[in-house]
Amino acid sequence: MLEDVENKLTKLYIPVNAISGDEENNQKETSNPLLKYIKVHSKKVEMLEPCPCGSGKAFWQCHGKIKLK
C-alpha cells in the first residue's frame, strides 16, 4: 500500500531543470510543453485577505500563522 502511494506521488512531480538566461533564449517553447503550465509568480497575499486555500479564514489566521512563527 505504501509503495502504491509512493508511486502515485512520484508520477505527480514534473522534473524541472534550472537554466541560465543564454540557454533559455536558445530553447524552443515546444521543447517541454508541460513547462507552460507551471505558475512562476503569484500575487502576494495580504494578512487580512481571505486565505488562498479556500478555508474562508483570514490569511493570518490560516496559513499566515506558519510565516509568523
N, C-alpha and C positions, 0 to 999 in steps of 0.2 A: 504494500500500500504506500509506504513512504517513497519507494522508488518511482511509483506512478506519479505521485505529486511532484517529485523532483524532475522527472522527465517533462511533465507539462509546463513547469516553471521555466525550464531551460529553453523550451520552444518559444516562449513568450518574449524573451530578450532578443533584441536586434543588435548584432555586433556593430560598433561604430569605431572608426579609426580616426585619430586626430591627424590633420594635415596642415602644412604651412600655407601661407597665402599664395605662394607661387604654384604649389601643387593644386590648390583649389581652383585657380584660374585655368589650369590645364585640363581639369576633369570635365567631362560632359555631364549634364543633368541625368542622362539616361543610364549612367554607369550603375547607379543603385536607386531604383525608383522608390524604395521604402524611405530613403532619407528625407524626401519632401514632406513626409507626414510627421516628422519629429519636430515638436514645438521647441524653439530655441529661446525665445524671450516670453516672459509672462508679465502681466500687469502687476505692479506692487499692490498688495492688499493693505489698506489702512486698518488700524486697530478697531475702529467702530463699525466697519463694513461687515456685512454677512460673510461668514466663512465660506470659501470656495468649495468645501467638501459637501455642502448642501444640508448641513445639520440644522440651519436656521438660527444658530447662535452667532453672537458677535465673534469676529476673528480672535480677539484677545481672550475670549472665554473658551475657545475651542483649540485650534491648532496654534494660536498665538502663544499659548502657555508654554509650549515647547521652546520657543525663542526667548522667552523671558527668563528661563532657568539658567 
